[in-house]
Amino acid sequence: MKNHILVSLLTFLTVLNAFSQKELNTIEAAHDGEIISIVIKSDGSTFLSCGTDKRAYLWDVKNGKKIKVFSGHRDAEAVTAVAYNASGQLFATAATDKKIIVWDATTFRPKKILGGHEDAVTCAAFNPFYDRIASGSKDNTIKIYDALKGTVITTFEDHTDEVTALAYSPDGLQLATASADNSVKIWNVGGKEMEKSIEVPSASAVAYSANGRYLAAAGKKIVAIWDTKNWKQIGTLEGHAKNINSVSFSPDVQYIATASEDKKIIIWKVKTQEQISVLETHDDAVAVVAFSDKGDKLVSGAKDGHIKIWNVKSLEIKNKKFPQGNVDPKLVCTAIKLKEANGNGIIEDGDKPSLNFSITNEGESNAYNLVAYNTLTPVNGLSIADEYVIGNLVPDQTKEVSIPVSTTADLETAFGNFVVNVLEANGNTPQPLTFTFQAKGASTLTYLKLFDPEFISPSGKAELGVPITMKIKILNTTAGVASNVKINYKFPVRVMASDKLSETIDMIQPGETKQISVEFYADKSYAESEIKIELELEGDAASNANELGLVLKVNEELPMQATDFQEVAVSTTTSTDQPLYRGSGDPLKGLNVAKAKDMQIGDYYALIIGIDKYSGNWNPLVNAVNDARAVESLLKEKYKFEHFRVLHDAQATREKIIEEMEWLVENVKEKDNLFIYYSGHGEYKQALNKGYWVPVDAKTASTSKYISNSDIQTFLGGIRSKHTLLVSDACFSGDIFRGNTISVPFDASDKYYKEVHNLLSRQAITSGGLEPVMDGGKDGHSVFAYYFLKALRSNESKYLDAGQLFSKIKIPV
């Protein structure tokens, strides 16, 4: 008999040793008094504690350091409860002052103060799905509040003594409450009635398992466990020498931890009710114990004010379990929108950007523990949290999600992508979300636009042996100063420079224009028919130097100075006989930035916008609506467009244009093709380095009613079309797309069209870069629209890509 007892004892000791837990950290005197409640944030990063020192504290789980003190209950004898909502964006503190304070977990500012109890509040918990708080009190009642409105939704009054603890079921439909009246009651939250009452002597703690299958309640020295399907008691935990104060299930429902007045924490197996581990390092009664949702930590607090953080990895706790319905939820996300302080669509240091979208459960069962897992293209000075907890969703519920993006002073100028993968606990996940961003660092990119090349010779021709002077203007189109700009002139063999082969400009201020010049001649032995001149700019500034096409025909007339539209435009005039431009009254003001497989063809969509009837600061136009109608008519008659969205004049407000863009984001599919045509005023703001469309309701010079080119670019990035072509007949449209392009050499063959069709494309054709554009032209259309329509009408090919279209109109325009 003695041998048998010894063997059993050795077996028990071996089991306890196998599951021994490691104490990671002790926070001594965490509170100046007794600790009453602890709650761990769902992402496991922080936890809250409260106690008889009238305060609540926020702690870092990893290092045990105090992050913040909350002292909103100054008139209380103690803060009695702390609770997080499912997303971790709100938390609540409750106290003996009969109040509950709802706090913003990001700003740490109070959002609401909830009142209504007639005595001290003893416990509080958030509903898993809604921002509603249940609280229990010494006045024997339970109240349910709308946490954000501050109103009382329901009051339960069936307890006859103080309420000591409460817990929501994981589906949010039931509320379990423990009371000193020796009962645990189960309430139907929706029906606002009691479903069940269970006798539990001196009930002091209550907890649901994460999957909702079990309910545990402590009374005196024991814990009883019930199966919530039939409310049969399936086990009793006995082993503490004094009353139990707290119970907590592990997230995978394998274990339950109990904390007691006997200074011990015991970890039990749920199914067998056997003790797995006993933690005895507290020097006073243990008031509270809690598992983290990730299952790697256990936090406990004692009446001596000490907090301990435990490593429980040896328990091998698995992923958190949740209830599972008979059908799956269906999760649908809207496209990501960037929110940032400047409203210019560019991420800059200090403007507190965030990624915003909404997620809806369109299914018939609950979605649990939605977490956004975030990645981004590596960019110096830019970061985003790896995880962002969204919470839970009932059917037909929508949540607005705003994921903060962090910037630092070393932010670099770059393009990249954010990718957001939303995962649901039971494996029901929506499609990943991608957002293309542009970041702008403190260093300013400078771009030099070379224009108006002019050639002068005594005879007006490019004759051999005769000196020719070339003059070119250089405009600094950006907000940064261009310094030490060196220009190298390169001539063919036997073409000689008379005065210099290079020159340096010390500085070009933003918006400033300089002129460079060089004299050269072709030796009489020069045998070529053309003189090709190349320019090379050294320094940090980018330029269009290699795009000028400086070619002279030998012995022919020198080319005239370039001017916009002089050969084709007849400008419309206003009552003051001034040319009418599609932009601000002073069109040059603010000018500060330069410019396979078989085909599976989806539907063709078109958004057509035309505005003539401007008012206020903006002159009415004459041809814009007529241009838009003509484009729409031609697309219907000759091309394969099925879906049209059209806005003319009063319809084309900022709100309506954005709504149409959002409609395209929601409805255009991956195989579809999209054409967007805008005909109206455009504007450029030098201080913001940005071009804009001007909707019909923009009556002042303020950008508040404009739509920026970067906003348009954001929408084009969010629309899922295979190909998108944007045609903008407005001033200052040329900065809609900036960045690298990939070109496929044109070949009039099916192979070429199959290749370019299978490449995802976003292309723009604009009537001007960052230059003003005149409204008048030919046959009741603007110059640009006239040649654009002419190119569409004259096309006889089966296919017409944007590159071909551009080549047909760039020379006459």
VOGU-3710 file (C-alpha; in Angstrom, 3 decimals, decimal comma):
1> mknhilvsll> 0,000/0,000/0,000  2,825/2,412/0,901  4,608/1,588/-2,385  1,424/2,310/-4,315  1,063/5,725/-2,671  4,706/6,551/-3,407  4,312/5,654/-7,075  1,172/7,786/-7,363  2,915/10,707/-5,694  5,925/10,412/-8,025
11> tfltvlnafs> 3,613/10,313/-11,025  1,820/13,460/-9,852  5,104/15,267/-9,262  6,364/14,242/-12,698  3,232/15,623/-14,369  3,530/18,941/-12,511  7,223/19,223/-13,423  6,531/18,520/-17,108  4,183/21,496/-17,207  6,187/23,830/-14,969
21> qkelntieaa> 5,722/27,496/-15,846  8,459/30,116/-15,962  8,038/33,441/-14,216  9,139/36,045/-16,769  8,690/39,238/-14,805  7,511/40,537/-11,477  6,235/44,110/-11,260  6,625/44,886/-7,598  4,261/47,440/-6,059  2,515/47,829/-9,379
31> hdgeiisivi> -0,299/49,378/-7,362  -0,176/51,182/-4,057  -2,717/48,800/-2,589  -4,632/45,710/-3,653  -4,951/44,687/-7,306  -8,558/43,900/-8,234  -8,726/43,305/-12,005  -6,467/42,636/-15,010  -7,330/42,339/-18,709  -4,925/41,534/-21,589
41> ksdgstflsc> -5,394/43,158/-25,005  -6,348/40,643/-27,703  -3,090/41,145/-29,648  -1,088/40,294/-26,486  0,954/43,503/-26,545  -0,369/45,266/-23,439  -2,529/44,717/-20,390  -4,526/46,895/-18,013  -4,676/46,608/-14,236  -6,642/48,409/-11,539
51> gtdkraylwd> -6,923/48,435/-7,759  -7,615/50,151/-4,487  -5,224/53,044/-5,261  -8,051/54,532/-7,418  -6,015/54,122/-10,600  -5,744/51,964/-13,694  -2,406/51,349/-15,415  -1,410/50,264/-18,917  1,594/47,896/-19,069  3,869/46,483/-21,770
61> vkngkkikvf> 3,620/42,684/-21,672  7,145/42,088/-23,002  9,130/44,157/-20,533  6,620/44,876/-17,788  7,094/48,635/-18,081  4,315/51,052/-17,228  3,009/52,913/-20,293  0,215/55,106/-18,953  -1,686/56,017/-15,786  -5,460/56,587/-15,812
71> sghrdaeavt> -6,837/58,502/-12,855  -10,334/59,446/-13,978  -12,063/58,025/-10,897  -10,745/60,534/-8,348  -13,800/60,281/-6,081  -13,703/56,486/-5,906  -12,316/54,290/-3,168  -11,121/51,816/-5,792  -11,122/51,106/-9,525  -12,809/47,697/-9,591
81> avaynasgql> -12,760/46,557/-13,240  -10,971/47,023/-16,566  -12,142/45,695/-19,960  -11,091/45,900/-23,633  -13,493/45,736/-26,570  -12,930/43,042/-29,237  -10,832/45,261/-31,518  -8,756/46,707/-28,671  -9,590/50,246/-29,809  -11,644/51,003/-26,692
91> fataatdkki> -11,308/50,068/-23,060  -13,358/50,754/-19,954  -12,631/51,348/-16,286  -15,292/50,887/-13,587  -15,134/52,035/-9,977  -16,824/52,434/-6,639  -17,871/55,967/-7,673  -20,787/54,247/-9,521  -19,295/55,227/-12,893  -17,778/53,571/-15,931
101> ivwdattfrp> -15,387/55,539/-18,143  -14,952/54,536/-21,800  -11,473/55,391/-23,126  -9,943/55,630/-26,601  -7,118/53,075/-26,567  -5,076/55,080/-29,094  -5,331/58,628/-27,752  -5,904/57,548/-24,125  -8,645/60,144/-23,846  -12,068/59,467/-22,296
111> kkilggheda> -14,913/59,163/-24,795  -17,896/58,655/-22,489  -18,737/58,508/-18,786  -21,534/56,058/-18,041  -23,718/56,465/-14,973  -26,915/54,981/-13,620  -25,916/52,577/-10,877  -26,953/53,473/-7,332  -23,927/51,839/-5,696  -20,361/50,825/-6,505
121> vtcaafnpfy> -19,720/49,154/-9,872  -17,964/45,817/-9,249  -17,407/44,342/-12,736  -17,655/45,210/-16,447  -17,254/43,546/-19,852  -17,662/44,503/-23,529  -19,995/42,620/-25,854  -17,789/40,728/-28,383  -19,644/42,203/-31,387  -20,956/45,599/-30,422
131> driasgskdn> -19,545/48,494/-28,457  -21,862/47,737/-25,573  -20,757/47,347/-21,964  -22,356/45,168/-19,315  -21,712/46,190/-15,705  -22,570/44,670/-12,339  -22,987/46,572/-9,101  -23,440/46,408/-5,378  -26,959/47,729/-6,062  -27,763/44,105/-7,175
141> tikiydalkg> -28,379/45,125/-10,806  -26,739/44,588/-14,180  -26,885/47,344/-16,779  -26,042/47,182/-20,491  -24,885/50,474/-22,053  -24,254/51,759/-25,539  -20,618/52,635/-24,879  -20,418/55,411/-27,471  -23,826/57,007/-26,991  -23,724/56,679/-23,217
151> tvittfedht> -27,307/55,400/-22,943  -28,634/52,481/-20,869  -30,105/49,779/-23,118  -31,187/47,198/-20,534  -31,258/46,718/-16,770  -31,489/43,234/-15,159  -32,753/43,186/-11,555  -33,254/39,539/-10,505  -30,228/39,238/-8,185  -30,912/39,834/-4,494
161> devtalaysp> -27,343/40,671/-3,468  -24,354/42,411/-5,036  -23,157/41,270/-8,453  -19,564/40,019/-8,133  -18,617/39,044/-11,698  -19,970/38,794/-15,251  -18,952/37,487/-18,676  -20,406/37,568/-22,204  -20,702/34,386/-24,237  -18,406/34,483/-27,322
171> dglqlatasa> -21,406/34,941/-29,645  -22,573/37,919/-27,584  -26,071/36,506/-27,138  -25,808/35,535/-23,474  -24,496/37,183/-20,336  -23,496/35,153/-17,285  -23,513/36,966/-13,922  -22,282/35,800/-10,501  -23,678/37,172/-7,259  -23,259/37,022/-3,508
181> dnsvkiwnvg> -26,864/35,740/-3,447  -25,357/32,288/-4,129  -26,371/32,158/-7,799  -25,062/32,390/-11,336  -27,681/33,637/-13,783  -27,726/33,349/-17,587  -29,409/36,217/-19,405  -30,687/36,392/-22,999  -29,217/39,709/-24,048  -31,417/40,169/-27,106
191> gkemeksiev> -34,596/39,061/-25,384  -33,707/40,981/-22,229  -34,733/38,143/-19,949  -33,184/35,530/-17,663  -32,811/32,086/-19,216  -31,360/30,130/-16,323  -30,323/30,402/-12,678  -27,730/28,038/-11,162  -27,003/27,709/-7,469  -23,376/28,493/-6,662
201> psasavaysa> -22,545/29,281/-3,006  -20,839/32,696/-2,651  -20,325/32,947/-6,434  -17,266/35,125/-6,995  -16,043/34,547/-10,575  -17,447/33,423/-13,910  -15,930/32,761/-17,375  -16,997/31,349/-20,768  -14,594/29,247/-22,805  -13,519/30,886/-26,079
211> ngrylaaagk> -15,617/28,484/-28,173  -18,672/29,015/-25,964  -18,893/25,326/-25,078  -18,236/25,673/-21,335  -19,060/28,013/-18,480  -16,957/28,000/-15,307  -18,031/29,612/-12,046  -16,170/29,879/-8,753  -17,860/29,630/-5,374  -15,867/29,522/-2,157
221> kivaiwdtkn> -13,032/26,933/-2,668  -14,340/25,155/-5,778  -14,993/25,787/-9,458  -17,896/24,149/-11,268  -17,879/23,651/-15,069  -21,058/23,313/-17,169  -21,677/22,220/-20,760  -23,608/25,173/-22,238  -25,449/22,964/-24,753  -27,477/21,165/-22,084
231> wkqigtlegh> -26,358/22,981/-18,904  -25,191/19,764/-17,300  -22,323/20,089/-14,845  -19,383/18,170/-16,292  -16,799/18,720/-13,573  -15,685/20,273/-10,296  -12,239/21,652/-9,584  -11,187/21,163/-5,972  -7,713/21,862/-4,609  -7,536/25,381/-3,211
241> akninsvsfs> -7,411/25,841/0,577  -9,249/29,184/0,510  -11,818/31,030/-1,560  -11,258/31,417/-5,310  -11,237/34,958/-6,727  -10,703/34,470/-10,480  -11,011/31,895/-13,289  -9,641/32,023/-16,867  -9,833/29,544/-19,772  -6,863/29,092/-22,086
251> pdvqyiatas> -7,719/30,286/-25,628  -7,697/26,725/-27,012  -9,991/25,540/-24,149  -7,491/22,904/-22,979  -6,841/24,500/-19,593  -8,413/26,635/-16,927  -6,460/28,748/-14,420  -7,781/29,620/-10,954  -6,496/32,231/-8,484  -7,184/32,027/-4,774
261> edkkiiiwkv> -6,871/33,621/-1,368  -4,420/30,784/-0,554  -1,751/32,686/-2,626  -1,797/29,979/-5,323  -2,587/29,757/-9,006  -3,588/26,300/-10,208  -3,743/25,293/-13,884  -6,188/22,453/-14,614  -7,032/20,221/-17,584  -10,580/21,078/-18,640
271> ktqeqisvle> -11,589/17,599/-19,845  -10,093/15,568/-16,983  -10,183/18,265/-14,260  -6,664/17,207/-13,164  -4,114/19,689/-11,837  -1,324/20,384/-14,331  0,653/23,098/-12,566  0,646/24,980/-9,258  2,222/28,457/-9,117  3,058/29,552/-5,577
281> thddavavva> 5,367/32,568/-5,842  2,863/35,273/-4,756  3,255/36,403/-1,135  -0,396/37,399/-0,718  -3,846/36,386/-1,900  -4,059/36,206/-5,711  -6,936/38,420/-6,862  -6,926/37,830/-10,609  -5,408/35,595/-13,303  -5,727/35,829/-17,099
291> fsdkgdklvs> -4,452/33,907/-20,146  -3,400/35,922/-23,194  -5,328/35,225/-26,424  -2,122/34,011/-28,068  -1,710/31,412/-25,300  1,940/32,175/-24,532  1,491/34,325/-21,416  -0,363/34,261/-18,125  -0,690/37,419/-16,010  -1,630/37,436/-12,331
301> gakdghikiw> -2,163/40,151/-9,740  -2,187/39,906/-5,953  -3,555/41,851/-3,025  -0,020/42,957/-2,097  0,025/45,085/-5,282  2,474/42,835/-7,172  1,906/41,617/-10,763  3,580/38,553/-12,259  3,928/37,664/-15,956  4,373/33,958/-16,714
311> nvksleiknk> 5,689/32,073/-19,739  3,249/29,184/-20,332  4,664/27,934/-23,651  5,308/24,517/-22,084  1,523/24,014/-22,046  1,657/24,029/-25,872  -1,542/26,039/-26,102  -2,885/26,097/-29,651  -4,787/28,755/-31,570  -7,808/30,320/-29,946
321> kfpqgnvdpk> -11,049/28,453/-30,587  -14,261/30,166/-31,579  -17,848/29,019/-32,158  -18,536/27,672/-35,641  -21,871/28,073/-37,410  -23,553/25,665/-39,824  -22,767/28,059/-42,696  -19,769/30,262/-43,293  -19,649/34,039/-43,034  -19,012/35,935/-46,255
331> lvctaiklke> -16,592/38,824/-45,826  -16,441/41,648/-48,361  -14,016/44,583/-48,185  -14,144/47,906/-49,998  -11,042/49,268/-51,699  -8,433/50,930/-49,505  -8,433/54,707/-49,323  -5,540/56,728/-47,966  -6,313/59,375/-45,388  -3,615/61,923/-44,605
341> angngiiedg> -3,515/65,415/-43,171  -2,555/67,304/-46,347  -5,297/65,726/-48,438  -2,966/65,484/-51,418  -2,785/61,689/-51,685  0,944/61,640/-50,897  2,400/60,270/-47,669  4,593/62,876/-46,012  6,243/62,945/-42,608  3,957/64,394/-39,970
351> dkpslnfsit> 0,598/64,075/-41,746  -0,530/60,970/-39,769  -1,630/58,774/-42,693  -3,927/55,772/-42,367  -5,321/53,039/-44,619  -9,112/53,049/-44,533  -11,651/50,524/-45,750  -14,874/48,921/-44,597  -15,534/45,206/-44,117  -19,013/43,664/-44,182
361> negesnaynl> -20,204/40,208/-43,199  -22,658/39,346/-45,977  -22,978/35,743/-44,788  -25,383/34,062/-42,378  -23,063/33,276/-39,466  -20,688/35,184/-37,219  -17,146/36,060/-38,240  -14,665/35,866/-35,353  -11,351/37,475/-34,529  -10,753/39,357/-37,760
371> vayntltpvn> -7,133/40,467/-37,944  -5,504/42,504/-40,714  -1,961/41,312/-41,476  -0,098/44,130/-43,190  2,988/44,363/-45,372  4,485/47,162/-47,458  7,229/47,763/-49,970  10,309/48,644/-47,895  10,660/52,439/-47,770  12,925/54,290/-45,362
381> glsiadeyvi> 10,943/56,159/-42,731  7,658/54,368/-43,417  6,121/51,534/-41,407  2,830/49,861/-40,543  1,905/47,458/-37,749  2,242/43,800/-38,753  -1,148/43,056/-37,196  -4,263/45,144/-36,674  -7,167/43,621/-34,767  -10,561/44,358/-36,340
391> gnlvpdqtke> -12,737/42,243/-34,023  -15,904/40,239/-34,721  -18,820/40,687/-37,130  -22,379/39,384/-36,954  -24,288/38,866/-40,248  -24,981/42,142/-42,106  -22,662/44,074/-39,792  -20,128/46,529/-41,261  -17,038/47,912/-39,584  -14,949/50,859/-40,670
401> vsipvsttad> -11,250/49,996/-40,452  -8,506/52,597/-40,116  -4,961/51,202/-39,928  -2,379/53,810/-38,867  0,747/54,285/-40,962  3,856/55,644/-39,227  6,398/58,041/-40,703  9,714/59,363/-39,447  11,930/62,285/-40,395  14,081/60,100/-42,679
411> letafgnfvv> 11,123/59,297/-44,970  12,338/58,823/-48,528  10,607/59,724/-51,757  9,380/56,469/-53,288  6,482/54,467/-54,718  5,307/51,180/-53,266  2,402/48,967/-52,252  0,582/48,223/-49,045  -0,908/44,719/-48,927  -3,581/43,948/-46,318
421> nvleangntp> -4,661/40,348/-45,718  -7,692/40,035/-43,437  -7,841/36,624/-41,740  -10,803/35,198/-39,823  -10,390/32,707/-36,981  -12,324/29,910/-38,686  -10,576/30,345/-42,039  -13,157/32,499/-43,839  -11,087/35,273/-45,393  -11,813/37,962/-48,012
431> qpltftfqak> -9,565/38,765/-50,957  -6,281/40,562/-50,111  -6,315/44,340/-50,491  -3,540/46,225/-52,294  -2,950/49,966/-52,314  -0,267/51,742/-54,332  1,238/54,685/-52,488  3,635/57,522/-53,109  5,807/58,789/-50,267  7,497/62,159/-50,336
441> gastltylkl> 10,561/62,722/-48,216  12,144/65,915/-46,971  14,558/66,022/-49,904  12,922/67,638/-52,937  13,251/66,204/-56,419  13,957/68,864/-59,006  12,831/68,567/-62,609  14,064/70,874/-65,342  11,918/71,344/-68,396  13,808/72,350/-71,547
451> fdpefispsg> 11,559/74,047/-74,114  11,284/76,542/-76,964  14,478/75,643/-78,856  15,341/78,490/-81,257  17,905/78,424/-84,087  19,394/81,563/-85,699  21,789/81,940/-88,632  22,596/84,823/-91,006  20,765/83,163/-93,891  18,015/81,473/-91,878
461> kaelgvpitm> 19,278/78,103/-93,121  21,518/75,326/-91,803  24,294/75,965/-94,330  27,730/74,376/-94,125  30,430/76,657/-92,727  27,878/79,184/-91,472  27,578/79,790/-87,694  24,277/78,757/-86,074  23,160/79,883/-82,648  20,873/77,591/-80,623
471> kikilnttag> 18,923/78,995/-77,667  16,877/76,863/-75,262  14,870/77,836/-72,180  15,162/75,835/-68,948  12,327/75,985/-66,411  12,634/74,630/-62,861  9,188/73,129/-62,519  9,463/71,832/-58,958  9,575/73,285/-55,449  13,273/72,574/-54,890
481> vasnvkinyk> 16,252/74,670/-55,940  18,314/73,193/-58,785  22,002/73,804/-58,093  25,169/73,375/-60,162  23,393/72,322/-63,319  25,963/71,481/-65,983  24,834/71,308/-69,623  26,992/69,357/-72,079  26,461/69,934/-75,821  27,160/66,980/-78,102
491> fpvrvmasdk> 27,583/67,440/-81,857  28,276/64,986/-84,688  31,806/64,562/-86,050  32,815/67,576/-88,195  30,285/69,825/-86,455  32,284/72,261/-84,340  31,377/74,378/-81,335  32,397/78,025/-81,799  32,396/79,093/-78,134  31,840/76,157/-75,733
501> lsetidmiqp> 30,933/72,524/-75,330  29,471/72,932/-71,850  28,189/75,526/-69,410  27,136/75,540/-65,771  24,200/77,306/-64,129  24,887/77,848/-60,446  21,262/77,947/-59,356  17,726/77,836/-60,786  15,056/78,810/-58,267  11,622/77,106/-58,201
511> getkqisvef> 9,538/78,461/-61,072  12,504/80,329/-62,536  13,382/80,157/-66,242  16,963/80,442/-67,526  18,176/80,474/-71,104  21,198/78,598/-72,449  22,823/79,101/-75,819  25,631/77,734/-77,912  27,099/78,653/-81,286  28,295/75,971/-83,693
521> yadksyaese> 28,880/75,298/-87,386  29,177/72,332/-89,681  32,490/72,016/-91,472  32,224/72,224/-95,262  33,407/68,627/-95,428  30,333/67,490/-93,425  28,627/64,901/-95,636  25,444/64,001/-93,681  22,002/65,348/-94,569  21,077/66,117/-90,938
531> ikielelegd> 22,747/67,676/-87,923  21,628/65,965/-84,727  22,375/67,830/-81,504  22,178/66,176/-78,096  22,130/67,719/-74,648  23,278/66,055/-71,440  22,539/67,534/-68,013  24,741/66,654/-65,054  23,566/66,960/-61,453  20,690/65,731/-59,295
541> aasnanelgl> 17,906/67,286/-61,371  15,901/65,198/-63,815  15,013/66,665/-67,188  13,560/66,068/-70,620  16,878/66,836/-72,336  16,908/63,567/-74,290  13,379/64,122/-75,607  13,906/67,419/-77,473  14,667/65,932/-80,889  17,101/68,650/-81,981
551> vlkvneelpm> 17,645/67,869/-85,680  18,494/70,330/-88,484  18,197/69,571/-92,184  21,398/70,635/-93,978  20,872/73,547/-96,366  17,181/73,829/-95,404  15,284/76,472/-93,463  15,911/76,450/-89,735  12,854/75,361/-87,696  10,719/78,086/-86,173
561> qatdfqevav> 10,401/78,556/-82,414  7,847/76,141/-80,965  4,485/77,594/-79,939  1,390/75,816/-78,757  -1,516/75,452/-81,242  -0,467/78,305/-83,564  -1,039/76,308/-86,721  -4,454/74,887/-85,816  -6,102/76,856/-83,011  -8,634/79,628/-83,339
571> stttstdqpl> -9,065/80,716/-79,733  -12,464/81,447/-78,241  -12,509/84,820/-76,487  -14,357/86,230/-73,509  -16,105/89,606/-73,340  -12,718/91,157/-72,594  -11,288/89,678/-75,829  -8,917/87,479/-73,857  -8,353/83,854/-74,960  -10,508/81,424/-72,948
581> yrgsgdplkg> -8,387/78,708/-71,367  -9,432/75,521/-69,596  -7,809/76,572/-66,356  -7,457/79,564/-64,035  -7,768/83,093/-65,376  -3,996/83,428/-65,274  -3,018/80,149/-66,989  0,706/80,427/-66,284  0,277/81,210/-62,581  1,645/78,386/-60,420
591> lnvakakdmq> 3,294/76,555/-63,318  5,838/74,679/-61,221  6,114/70,986/-62,275  6,861/69,276/-65,625  5,590/66,370/-66,950  0,923/35,597/-75,370  -1,998/34,358/-74,259  -5,294/34,413/-76,133  -7,194/37,574/-75,369  -10,029/37,232/-72,848
601> igdyyaliig> -11,877/40,489/-73,219  -14,345/41,584/-70,558  -16,894/44,392/-70,625  -16,152/47,951/-71,698  -16,996/50,791/-69,307  -16,878/54,533/-69,954  -17,097/57,482/-67,568  -17,720/60,700/-69,516  -17,526/64,119/-67,816  -18,113/67,475/-69,506
611> idkysgnwnp> -18,538/70,861/-67,834  -19,356/74,233/-69,455  -21,513/75,956/-66,833  -18,918/77,181/-64,394  -19,486/80,172/-62,115  -17,733/82,290/-59,495  -13,977/82,426/-60,110  -14,293/80,107/-63,102  -15,283/81,323/-66,568  -17,922/79,249/-68,372
621> lvnavndara> -16,607/77,115/-71,218  -18,148/76,712/-74,666  -17,133/73,311/-76,047  -16,568/70,949/-73,107  -20,057/69,368/-72,943  -20,243/69,179/-76,731  -16,857/67,394/-76,723  -18,058/64,945/-74,080  -21,296/64,174/-75,945  -19,438/63,637/-79,197
631> vesllkekyk> -17,004/61,199/-77,531  -19,889/59,291/-75,934  -21,778/59,098/-79,240  -18,742/57,856/-81,163  -17,959/55,167/-78,550  -21,549/53,917/-78,785  -21,612/53,907/-82,585  -18,212/52,535/-83,496  -16,609/50,892/-80,471  -17,500/48,050/-78,133
641> fehfrvlhda> -18,652/50,017/-75,070  -21,642/48,625/-73,134  -21,679/50,583/-69,864  -21,745/54,380/-69,720  -21,644/56,696/-66,703  -22,186/60,302/-67,800  -21,973/63,599/-65,910  -22,701/66,931/-67,633  -22,602/70,400/-66,071  -24,667/70,490/-62,823
651> qatrekiiee> -24,291/66,715/-62,425  -20,498/66,947/-62,330  -20,005/68,027/-58,727  -17,027/66,885/-56,695  -19,218/64,491/-54,723  -20,829/62,985/-57,844  -17,506/62,515/-59,647  -16,030/60,745/-56,621  -19,180/58,607/-56,270  -18,787/57,517/-59,895
661> mewlvenvke> -15,141/56,654/-59,285  -16,191/54,604/-56,252  -18,841/52,881/-58,374  -16,145/51,887/-60,842  -13,987/50,537/-57,993  -16,892/48,355/-56,849  -18,211/47,151/-60,218  -15,410/46,944/-62,793  -13,866/43,451/-62,855  -10,345/42,209/-63,591
671> kdnlfiyysg> -10,992/41,419/-67,293  -12,923/44,618/-68,014  -11,681/47,728/-69,803  -12,277/51,304/-68,728  -12,210/54,637/-70,559  -12,491/57,928/-68,640  -12,957/61,239/-70,451  -12,833/64,602/-68,662  -13,473/67,893/-70,431  -13,464/70,978/-68,235
681> hgeykqalnk> -11,302/73,366/-66,277  -8,035/72,295/-64,676  -5,838/74,089/-62,167  -2,328/73,859/-60,789  -1,279/74,878/-57,261  2,388/75,769/-57,012  2,557/75,537/-53,219  1,181/71,992/-53,277  3,008/70,903/-56,439  -0,204/69,372/-57,720
691> gywvpvdakt> -2,698/69,576/-60,584  -6,476/69,367/-60,171  -9,743/68,805/-62,002  -12,253/71,582/-61,279  -15,808/70,236/-60,710  -18,845/72,404/-61,477  -19,446/73,264/-57,790  -15,958/74,774/-57,397  -16,695/78,496/-57,301  -13,549/79,802/-55,580
701> astskyisns> -9,790/79,333/-55,794  -9,865/76,971/-52,808  -8,875/73,339/-53,439  -11,646/72,126/-51,099  -13,940/71,489/-54,076  -11,227/70,334/-56,500  -10,217/66,754/-57,288  -6,443/66,337/-57,314  -4,574/64,335/-59,928  -3,192/62,170/-57,111
711> diqtflggir> -6,780/61,401/-55,998  -7,565/60,357/-59,551  -4,436/58,213/-59,608  -5,529/56,572/-56,351  -8,896/55,633/-57,851  -7,247/54,331/-61,019  -5,048/52,129/-58,828  -8,113/50,786/-56,996  -10,200/50,031/-60,099  -9,570/46,394/-61,033
721> skhtllvsda> -9,811/46,816/-64,820  -7,380/45,081/-67,155  -6,821/48,308/-69,070  -7,679/51,875/-68,159  -7,287/54,844/-70,500  -7,816/58,313/-69,081  -8,223/61,187/-71,536  -8,206/64,621/-69,922  -8,837/67,765/-71,949  -7,955/70,288/-69,242
731> cfsgdifrgn> -5,108/72,487/-68,153  -2,376/70,994/-65,990  -3,405/67,354/-66,480  0,046/66,112/-67,333  1,110/65,068/-63,829  -1,594/62,412/-63,395  0,994/59,678/-64,031  4,591/60,139/-62,936  7,000/57,242/-62,769  8,370/54,409/-64,865
741> tisvpfdasd> 6,618/52,985/-67,917  7,104/49,767/-69,827  6,858/49,971/-73,594  6,177/47,165/-76,052  7,503/47,918/-79,585  4,530/48,393/-81,921  3,842/45,732/-84,512  0,602/45,646/-86,483  -0,027/41,951/-85,785  -2,346/39,794/-83,694
751> kyykevhnll> 0,691/38,666/-81,692  1,396/42,281/-80,684  -2,191/42,949/-79,639  -2,363/39,717/-77,628  0,851/40,665/-75,851  -0,195/44,201/-74,944  -3,706/43,053/-73,994  -2,342/40,617/-71,432  -0,291/43,386/-69,791  -2,122/45,321/-67,092
761> srqaitsggl> -2,126/48,989/-68,135  -2,989/52,432/-66,783  -2,491/55,109/-69,447  -3,350/58,771/-69,846  -3,574/61,104/-72,818  -3,827/64,763/-71,848  -4,259/67,911/-73,899  -1,309/69,527/-72,116  1,409/68,645/-69,669  1,417/71,378/-67,085
771> epvmdggkdg> 0,520/74,019/-69,636  -2,729/75,936/-70,197  -5,132/74,516/-72,803  -7,462/76,653/-74,920  -11,182/75,911/-75,203  -11,663/77,117/-78,776  -10,814/75,029/-81,813  -12,599/73,577/-84,840  -16,199/72,534/-85,620  -17,470/73,311/-82,103
781> hsvfayyflk> -14,760/71,294/-80,338  -11,564/72,153/-78,551  -8,388/71,652/-80,566  -7,549/68,532/-78,616  -11,067/67,076/-78,871  -11,244/67,815/-82,608  -8,149/65,729/-83,377  -9,008/63,099/-80,759  -12,431/62,527/-82,367  -10,887/62,613/-85,833
791> alrsneskyl> -8,445/59,855/-84,843  -11,266/57,689/-83,463  -13,481/58,201/-86,526  -10,738/57,500/-89,059  -9,566/54,277/-87,412  -10,303/51,218/-89,562  -8,228/48,707/-87,627  -9,763/45,913/-85,562  -7,782/47,119/-82,532  -6,604/50,565/-81,471
801> dagqlfskik> -4,270/50,905/-78,497  -3,447/54,091/-76,604  0,001/54,366/-78,137  -1,401/54,407/-81,675  -4,096/56,867/-80,656  -1,530/59,218/-79,159  0,673/59,053/-82,249  -2,297/60,142/-84,413  -2,991/63,308/-82,396  0,349/64,436/-80,925
811> ipv> 1,648/66,120/-84,082  -1,414/68,250/-85,000  -2,071/69,156/-81,359
//
